[in-house]
C-alpha cells in the first residue's frame, strides 16, 4: 500500500532513454549521488490490481438479442451503427478504436433505452491490454476478459450492470468460454464491491514493476486459480482487465486491434533507427519539390536506374518475378529501362490475392516491413508488403504535391489538416509506421486530426465545424456526398482553404457544387494500395502529373496495345521503389485517359487526364441520411467466411446482400452475420435478402462496387 502514491508518478510514454540519461547527468552534477538515487526511485512505478473470476457452466443460457428489461430497456450487443449513442455514454472513447474492436469480433453487451445506450460491458478473447498495469496478456483459449464497464450516471442503481454481466456470461458460454476474468484497481472500491454482485469472486492480484521503459510482471499474489503450475504458469493465462464500474474514468483505450493490420511494433523504434529514417526522408524531401521541374530525360534516368536495381533484386528474391522473367526469356541484365518490364507477363489483382507470398521478397522479415492491409473500395481485402525505404521515400515525395497545396493554403507546413478516413485505413497504417520510425520536427509536419468515416453526416459536420481545418482530405465520394448533404440542407458549413481527395473519385457534380457554392478549390491525387503515389494534380487541375520516377505507367486497350494521347484504357504500373512486394506490369483495375501533351504549368512529368471506374455509391438510410459505402462494406466484409460482398439497395427499405463465400463456410451463420451487420446501419425494419453468388460482376473499370443504391440514382 505504501507504494500507491508512487503509482501515479509519471506516464511511461514521456520517458526516453536520451532524456533520462541527460537528466541523470544534470542531477548528478548539480545535486549529487544521494539525490540521484531518490530521483531514480521516483521513476519507479509499482502497480497492483485485483483479479476477479467468474466460472461458466456449459449450460449457460443462450444469449438473447434485444431481451427486454424493466423500464422499456432492452439488452443486446453494440453494432457499428450505434457509434453515436455509445460515444454519448463514453465521450472519451476513440471512435475508430471502438469500430476496430467490433470489426475484430469483440462483443460489447449494451443496455438501450430509446435511442440512448445506458450501459456497456466489453468482452475480449485471445489477448487484451490491462491499461492500468500497462501490460498485454494472452488469454487461454477458454478464457474471456471483461472490461470497459460503464453505466450512464442517470441509470445507476437499476441493476443494469448485473443484467449485462449475465448477458456477457451467456455470450461467453455460448462461444465455448469456461471462465471470465476482470481486473480492478485497488482504489476503485465501488468496482471491487460490485464484482461479487456480477457473479465474480476475487482470486488474486496481478502486479507490475516498471522503471522507465523496462517492465517486470510479477505474476499473481494469492492463489492462482488456473493453478496447475503455480505463479509461473499464470503468466500465459493471466486475465486482463481494466477498471470496471463507473466511478473511475474509462481506461485509456489502447489500439489493441491494430496489430493485425500492422505487424510493426507498437512502441517507437530505437533512436538510431529513427535517426536513420529521419535523415533519409529529409535528404529526399529537400530535393523533391524541384523534381517535377527537371527535364523529363533526367527524371526518366532515375526511373531507369530504379528499374535496373529492382529487376536484379527481384530476380534474386521474388519467385513470381523470377518466373516471369524466365518466361519472357529475360535476365536482369536485359532490363535497361522501365519500358523493358512491359515485356513481362501481366499481373492482376487476382494473381496477387491468390498467392501474395510469391510476390514477396525473401529478403525482408515480417518485423521489417509494413503489411499494408486494405479492404479497398472493391469489397475485397488485400495485403501489400512495403519495405521502410519505399515508405519513407513515399513520405518525402509528398513534398511535390504539398508545393501545389501551398498555393491554395498560403503555406507549406504547420497548417491544420483533417483526414476523413475509416478506422484502420491505409492512411492510419502509414502514418503510424512513419511516426514510430522517424522524427518529424514540429512546424514541418501538419497538425493532423481524423474524421472517422463511420460517423453519420450529422456528426461529421459537427466535427468539421468544431475543428475548422485549413485542409480537408479524404475519400472523394465521401467528402463530395458529405458536402452535398450539408449544402442541400442549407447548413452553415466550414470552408477549408482546400479540399483534397484521393482513394476514389468525387462525383463531378459534387466537386462543381463545392467550388460554386462555397468557393473552395478541390484538388485530387491518385494512389493505390499497390503504389502509394501515382499522380497529383497541379494548380491548373487539367490532369494528374505522374510520379514516373517511382512508378512506371502504361495505358493499354483491351488487346494490350498502348493507347495514344486523349484515349482511354486500362492502367498498368510497375512499382519501382517497393522491394518487399514486387509488382511489375500490374493491372490496377482503373480506366484512365492519357494526357494530351505537356501541361501548361511547365512541370515535365507526363499526365493522365481522368480516372474513371472508381465511384462507389452511398446507402440512403430510411431516415434520409446517407452513409458512405466503405464502412458498410467493411462491416459486412468482417463476417467470417465472406470473401466478396455487394449491397444493392432496391428501395429505401429493401436491400439485397450478394456475397461470395469461402469454400466450407457455414452458410446459415454467414447469412445471419451479414444481415446483423447491415441492420447495424439500416435498422430493424428494413427488408434484407442475403444471396450467395459465385461471383460479383465488376464495373467496366474492373473494380467491383461495394454498394449499388438505386435510391440514390433515382433522385
Ligand atoms: Zn501541370
Boltz pocket constraint, residues with backbone or C-beta under 6 A from the ligand:
constraints:
  - pocket:
      binder: B
      contacts: [[A, 538], [A, 539], [A, 540], [A, 545], [A, 599], [A, 600], [A, 601], [A, 602], [A, 603]]
      max_distance: 6.0
